Amino acid sequence: MEPSPDAGVTRRAVSPAESRRASRGWWDGDADAYQAEHGSFLGDVDFVWCPEGLREADAHLLGDVAGKRVLEIGCGAASCSRWLKSQGAEVYASDLSAGMLRHAAAGATRSGVTVPLVQTDATALPFADGVFDVVCTAFGAVPFVADSASVMQEVYRVLKPAGRWAFSITHPMRWVFLDDPGEGGLVAVHSYFDRRAYVEEDGHHVPTYVEQHRTLGDRIRELVGAGFVLDDLIEPEWPEGHDLTWGQWSPLRGRIFPGTAIFVATKPA
Ligand SMILES: C[S@@+](CC[C@H](N)C(=O)[O-])C[C@H]1O[C@@H](n2cnc3c(N)ncnc32)[C@H](O)[C@@H]1O
């Protein structure tokens, strides 16, 4: 069936299955373009948490990973996993999208740093209970699942006691603004409290891209509800002289309000 002309963008509730299907299709289809646009900024063996350029090498949010068993979810091309391996960790890199994992395999070939790649939905991790010291993701999985509480529960399940979970997402306050890196992105137009998903859909109203919004309080409640203790919430500032524009991220907006939130949590010992 050809899409009808009314394909477009809306805000509405989507089921977990609709969200998963859209994400898989989107990231498979967009993988080449994403890597072409962002691959050099992300590097082949580097852990960049966000467009603000905060690196794990400087932030140490995961602690000393040498000898630790680490899982990355929503790994994309897995540059973070390869950096963690270069620091002495035993790492598993996972993602929903085969297209993104194809770039992870290419990155391993280019860099000579190889980690096991696992294709999986972050809401149903194919690992036993209590096997990882650290789980992490930079902008992977969490913003794209309808039931993000279930990601928190799955990560909690696979972590050992005292294990650490750190994830970065678009800062929830950005939901209020248009995805515009320029002046148009400085005007508040949407309700922060509107949890309906951002949905791009085809002419038959089938979602093709879905991004989910939770308030800061929602995210904290999901973490605490799964059993975690929240250790820190980092809102990286836009560095002086950093002139990157990445989608809606830009120096103009970054100087005024945060673009990224990084949650660091621990499973009680
Ligand atoms: C913005 S990219 C981030 C990739 C990488 N971490 C980076 O920094 O470039 C989001 C990633 O989340 C993955 N993803 C989306 N939904 C997912 C899900 N339900 N489970 C696991 N990964 C998912 C996508 O396939 C994509 O690779």
The ligand as a Tripos MOL2 file, in Angstrom:
@<TRIPOS>MOLECULE
LIG
   27    29     1     0     0
SMALL
NO_CHARGES

@<TRIPOS>ATOM
      1 C1         20.3650    7.9120   19.7750 C.3       1 LIG1
      2 S1         20.8960    6.2800   19.4560 S.3       1 LIG1
      3 C2         22.2320    6.1700   20.6210 C.3       1 LIG1
      4 C3         23.2710    5.1920   20.1910 C.3       1 LIG1
      5 C4         24.6210    5.3040   20.9310 C.3       1 LIG1
      6 N1         24.4650    5.0240   22.3310 N.3       1 LIG1
      7 C5         25.2350    6.6520   20.6760 C.2       1 LIG1
      8 O1         25.5640    7.3490   21.6530 O.co2     1 LIG1
      9 O2         25.3840    6.9940   19.5090 O.co2     1 LIG1
     10 C6         19.6270    5.3080   20.2010 C.3       1 LIG1
     11 C7         19.8600    3.8080   20.1600 C.3       1 LIG1
     12 O3         18.8750    3.1660   20.9820 O.3       1 LIG1
     13 C8         18.5010    1.9710   20.3230 C.3       1 LIG1
     14 N2         17.1880    1.5180   20.8070 N.ar      1 LIG1
     15 C9         15.9830    2.0760   20.5770 C.ar      1 LIG1
     16 N3         15.0170    1.3850   21.1890 N.ar      1 LIG1
     17 C10        15.6230    0.3610   21.8290 C.ar      1 LIG1
     18 C11        15.1590   -0.7140   22.6510 C.ar      1 LIG1
     19 N4         13.8560   -0.8600   22.9220 N.pl3     1 LIG1
     20 N5         16.0670   -1.5870   23.1480 N.ar      1 LIG1
     21 C12        17.3950   -1.4440   22.8700 C.ar      1 LIG1
     22 N6         17.8860   -0.4470   22.0950 N.ar      1 LIG1
     23 C13        17.0110    0.4480   21.5870 C.ar      1 LIG1
     24 C14        18.4950    2.3480   18.8500 C.3       1 LIG1
     25 O4         18.5220    1.2240   18.0110 O.3       1 LIG1
     26 C15        19.7310    3.2260   18.7560 C.3       1 LIG1
     27 O5         20.8790    2.4850   18.4370 O.3       1 LIG1
@<TRIPOS>BOND
     1     1     2 1
     2     2     3 1
     3     2    10 1
     4     3     4 1
     5     4     5 1
     6     5     6 1
     7     5     7 1
     8     7     8 2
     9     7     9 1
    10    10    11 1
    11    11    12 1
    12    11    26 1
    13    12    13 1
    14    13    14 1
    15    13    24 1
    16    14    15 ar
    17    14    23 ar
    18    15    16 ar
    19    16    17 ar
    20    17    18 ar
    21    17    23 ar
    22    18    19 1
    23    18    20 ar
    24    20    21 ar
    25    21    22 ar
    26    22    23 ar
    27    24    25 1
    28    24    26 1
    29    26    27 1
@<TRIPOS>SUBSTRUCTURE
     1 LIG1         1 GROUP 0 **** ****
